[in-house]
Amino acid sequence: MSLDRLWMRSAKARLWRWLLDEVVHAPVEPILHPSRYRLLWIGAFTFVGHLLIYGIWGYLVPQPYENVWARLVMAFLALIYVLPRISRDPSAKESGRLFSLATWIQLPWFFTWMYWMNGGNAVWLGSVAAMILIYYHATDWRLATIGLITGGLAGWGSAELYGADMHAFEEPMGNVVVIVFAWLMGLMLGFSSANLRRARLLNTLSTMGVMAHELRTPLATVNLMGDVLRNLVQHDVPESKRKKLDELATRLQNLVRSMNRQIDTQISNAQLMRLPREQSEILAAELVQEVVSQYPYRSSRERDCVQVHIQTDFCFTASRPLFAQVLTNLIKNALHALAAASTAPSPGDLRVDVGIHHGKGRIAVSDDGIGISHEQQQRIFEPFFSTQTGAGNGLGLTFCKNVVEAAQGRLSVHSQPGLGAVFMIDLPLTPQATTARATPG
């Protein structure tokens, strides 16, 4: 094979790899840099901006077709950004859908419609160019590209139905050149922003990979110490000490397993929701019992306060190691809430229930701890927000939420201060392997 053909084959392979990594496999981010306060600011700015622009285009620099009712509709549509169901959890799928819809109507559709209605004049040519750059700055470049195409066609069709004069353009080719240039610049900015986020991600993962390796080396040594203790039990050790040594070995190895899962959790969080795609069918009851039995409890009293109730077992599809870490995190948080309560934990203070609710599988982790205030519940799944003052990094529940949603499920919380909390995981059942085994609770 000639060098030219080898080079062409290599170039095609690189292009195909880039398409897979950047277009197909890269996670879509409907809201770039999502945060509660950023959405509130965007909503307020957009609301005021529409009213202000109407005053400018309607009176100071009058435009041929400036419509007060259209501006009012767009202004009130901007209030979608400040709805509690969106601003409270910007990373949720519903928030992304509502944000995408409101932005699509206000930017590509509305701007294109006004552009055609006003005969493509200089004011609206510049406005459309600015809109393109704003759109690529607000959302994922793939969503922005699709939105521009669909919104542009919808705006053009709406203007034509409304009776706009499509032949009023003074320099149609000049308009095309300006809009195409703005689109290319927007696309380039979208690529650059995505590459920057990817470079930061790779640097973060590289650093965490080194730290994980350094941490796992002593953890492996501790795990070997557990094996040594177990071997000692098999030799000349009095019966009175044998059970204690065996319990100590089990606690050491459970602690090592928990620490390794914590390391995996932080790496998954750093991957910006690039969770592993390896999924398998999981029996909920089996997974819950395994996690509860292997959890590294600090005392026998702490272990005895946990009870598992299986009403109806079910099967779901997800990543088993990550879902085990989700349950571990929820149990750990519940134990912290119990420890913060004034009374010592007693059997049944922490319950893990497995059943089916409204056609979906449910795993509920309930505790009789100090509870969570209503204000904290609004932010509890936000990254870096923690209810534990001076402890925790605020990423545990964010990780849990991402893993549950990757399995097409939903994680929610219900709590009253002083009356405990309930974290509920609702999951779609796996049809071909749904298991309905009633077990006395």
N, C-alpha and C positions, 0 to 999 in steps of 0.2 A: 504494500500500500504506500502511495506517495506521501511526502510530507504535507502537501497541500490538503489531501484528504484527511490525514490525521489531525491537522490543525482545525479543519472544518468540523470534524466529529467532536473534537474537544470543545470547540466553541459552542456547538449545539448542546453538549452535555452541561456546560456551565450555564447556558441560558435556561435549559430545562430545570436545573437545580435551583436557579434563582427564582423561576416562576413558582416552583413548589414551595420554597422557603418563604418568599415575600408575598405571594399572592394567595396561595392555597392554604398553607399550614400556619402562617402568621396569624395570631388572634386578631379579630376585628374589634376595634375600640370605638364604639359609637360616640362616646364623649371623651375627647382627648383631655388629659390632665384633670380627671373628674374630682371635684370636691364640693362640699355643701355650699361654702361661701362663694366659690367661683360661679356656681349656677345661680345663686341669689343675685350676684352682681350682674351677670349676663341678663337675667330676667328684668331687673330694674333698669339697666342701661337700654335694653331693647325697647321696653315700654315707653320710656321717656323719649328715646331717640325717634320713634315713629311719630310721636306728637310734635316734636321739634322740627323734624324734616317736613311735616305737613305745613307748618307755619312758614318755613323757608320757601318750599316749592309752591305753596299756595298763594303767598302774598309778597315776600321779598323778591324772589326770582320766579315769577309765575310760570308754570309748565302747562302745556296744552291740555293735559289730562291728569290732574291731581284730584284724587277722590277722597273726601273726608271719611266716608263710610268704610272704604277699603282700608284706610289708615287706622281707623278705630278697631276694625276686626284684627288687623295685624298686631296692634298694640296689646289688645287683650289676649291674643294668642300667645304673646310673649310671657304672660303670667303662668303658662304651663311650666316654665322653667323653675318657678318658685313654689310649685305645689309640694307639700310635705312628702308625698309618696315618691317624688323624684329627687328633691334636694336632700332628703334624709338618707337615701342610699343610692348615690349616683352610679355605682357599679352594677346595680341590679339590671336584669334583662328588660324588665318593664320600663325602667327609667331610660334605658337606651332607646327603646322603641318610641316612647313618647317624645324624647328629645329629637330623634331623627325625623319624626313626622312634623313636629312644629318647625324645625329648622328647614326642612324641605319646602314647606308651604311658604315660609317667610323669605327664604333666599332664592333658590332657582325658579320656583313657580311665580311668586309675586314680582320679582325683579324682571323676569322675562316678559311677563304680561304687561307691566308698566313700560318696559322698553318698547314693545311693539305698539302699545296704545299711544305713546308719545312720539311715534314716528322715528325711533332710533336716533334722537337728537344727541347733542354732545353731553348734556347732563346725564341722560340715562345710559349712554355708552360708557361714560366714566363710572356710573353707579354699578353697572353690570360687571365691569372689570374689577371693581373693588369687592363686589359680592363674591366673585369666584375665589379671590384670595382669602376672604373671610371664611368661606365654606371649607376650603382645604385646611384652614387653621383650626376649625371647630371640630371636625370629625375625621375619621379614617379616610385616607386618600382613595381607597376603593369605593367606600360609600359615597364620597364626594363626587367621584367620576360618574357613578351610576345615577346619583341624584341630579347632577347637571344635565345629563342626557334626558332623563325622564321628565325632570322639572322644566327644562327648556322646551321640550316638545309639548308638554301640557300647557305651559304659558303661551306658546305660539298658537296652539289650538283654541285656547280660551279667548285670546285676542281676536282671532279670526271669527269665532262665533259671535263676539261682541261687536263686530263690524269695524275693526281697525283697518286703516288704509295701509296695506302692505307695500304700496309703491311710493310712499312719501319720503323714502330715504334719499338724502342728498348724495352721500358717498357710500353706497352699500359695500363696495370692496374694502374701503378703508375701515368700516365697522368690523368686517370679518377679520381683517388683519389684527386689529386691536384686541378683539375678543379671543382669537386663537392665541395671540401672544400672552394675554392674561391667563388663559387656561394652561399653557405650557409652563408659565412661571408658577402657577398654583400646583401643578403636578410635580414640578421640581422641588418646591417647598415641602410638599407632602412626602416625597421620597427622602429628602434630607432629614425631615423630622423623624420619619420611621427609622432611618439608618442611625440617627443619633440615639434614639431610644434603644435600638438593638446594641449599639456599641456600649452604652452604659450598662445594659443587661449583661453582656458578655464580660465586662470588667468586674461587675458585681459577682457573677457566678464564678469567675476565675478566683477571686479573693476568697469567696466562701468555700470553693473546692479545696484550696490550700488549708483553710482553717478546719474544714471537716476532716481532712486527712490527718492533721495533727491531733485532733480530738479523738478520732477513732482508734488511733494507735494505743493510747493508754486505756481506752475502753476495752479493747481486745485483751489487754493484760488483765484487767479486772475480771473479764469473762473467764479467762483461764484460771484465775484464782478460785472462781466458783467451781470449776471442774476439779481442781485440786482438793477443795473442801469435800466435794462429793466422794472422791477417791479415799480420803481419810476416813470417811464414815464407814467404808467397807472393811476397814482393818480394825486394829485393836483400839476401839473407842467404846467407852462405857455406854450402856443404853441410855442413861440419863442425858448424855451430851450428844448422842447421835441425832436425835430429832432437832435439837437446836442448831447443830451444824448444817443439817440438811435445809432447815428453814433459812439460815443465813446465806447459803449458796443460792437458794432460789431467789431471795430478795436481791442479791448482787446481780444475778443474771437478768432478772426482770428490770432492774435499774439500768443496766447496760442497754437492754432492748428499748427501754423508754427513751434514753438519751439518743440512741441512733435514730429513733423515730422523730425526735425533736429536731435533730440535724436535718433530716429529710424534709420536715415541715418548713424550716427556714429557707432551704434551697428552693422548694416549690413556691414559696411566697416571693422569692427574688425573681422567679421566672415569669412574673407578671401573668399569672393564670395559664402558663404553658404546662398544664398538668399532663402527666403520662397518659398516653392513649390506650395502654394495655388495660383491658377491662375483662371481667369474668362475671359469671353468674354467682351471686352470693346469697346464702341462706341467712336471713337476718338473725334468727335465734342463735345459730351456731357462732356467728361473728360476735354477737353481744356477749355470750357466755365465755368465749375465748378471751376477749378484751378484759372483761371483769375479773376473770381468774388470773390473768397475767399482769394486771396492773400492780406497780410497785408501791403497795400501801406502806404508810409509815408506822402503822401499829395494827395489832389484831383487832382493836376496837374500831379502827377506821375501816378495816375489811368487813367486819360484821355489820356495819351500818348500811352496806350496799345490798339491795335485794333486786333480783331479776324476776319479772313477771311476763310469761309468754301467753298471751291470749290466743293469737293466731300467727303462726309462722308464715313468712312469705319470702319470695325470691326477687332480687333486683340485680341490675347490671351496673357495675362500677369497678373502680380500682380497689382491690381488697386491702393492700397495705395502706393506702391513703385513707380509706374509710375507717380502718382500725385506728388510725391516728386521730380522725375526727372524734370517734367515741372516747378515745383516751383524753383528748383535750376537754371534752364536755364533762367527763367524770372528774378530771383534775379541777376544773372550775367549780363544780358542785362541791367538792371536798373543801376547797378554799372558802366557799360561802358558809359551809357548816362550821369550819374552824373559826370563822369570824363571829359566829353566833355565841351567845353567852352560855349556853348549856352544852354539855358534852354530847357527842353524837350517840344515838341509840339505833338499834336495828330498824330498818325501814325509813330512816331519815333521807336516804338517797335511793331512788328507785329507777330502774330502767325497764320500761314497758315496751313490748313488741306486739303489734296487732295491725289490723286493717281498718282504716277510717275513710269513709266516703270513696271507696273504690281504690284507695292508694295505701301502700304499706306505710306504717308509721313506727318510728323508734322515738320514744320520749324519755328524756333524762330529767327527772324531777328531784328537787331537794327542798328541805325545810330550813334553809339557811336564812341569811339576812335579806334576801330579795334584791331587786334592782329597781331604782327609781324610774319614773316615766320618762324623764329627760334623758337618762342614760340609755334606756331602751331605744330611743330614737337614733342613737349613734353607736350602739354596741358592736355593729358589724363593720364600722369604719376602720380602715388601716390605722394603726398606731394609737387607737383609743382604747384605754384600759380602765376598768372599774376598780382595779386593785392599786391603790395608791402606793407608789414606791416599789411595785412588783409587776412583772409581766411587761411585754413589749407591745401589746396591742395588736398582734398579728395572728394570734391563735384562732379567734372567731372569724376573722377574715379568711383565713385558710379553710376553716370548716365550711363556710358559706360557698367558697369557690369550688370545693370538692363536691359538695352536695348538688350545686347547680350544674356541674359538669356531668352529673348522673341524671340530669333533667328533673331534679328534685327541688325541694324548698325547705330552707331552715328558718324557723320562726321562734320567737320567745314570748312567753306570757309570765308576768311577775307582778307581785305587790310587795312594797317594802315591808320587811318583817315577816312576810308569809311565804318566803321561798320563791323558787323560779322553776319554770318548765321550758326546756328547749325541745322542740319537736322537729323531727326530720320526716318529711312526707316524700315518698318515692313512688314512681310508676312501677307497677308490677311487671315482671317478665312473663309474658303470656305463655310461652312454651314450657316454662318450668315453674309456674306458680304453685306454691306448696301451701296447703291449708290444713295444718295439723293443730287441732285444738289441744292445748296442754293445760291441765289444771294449774291455776295460779295461786 
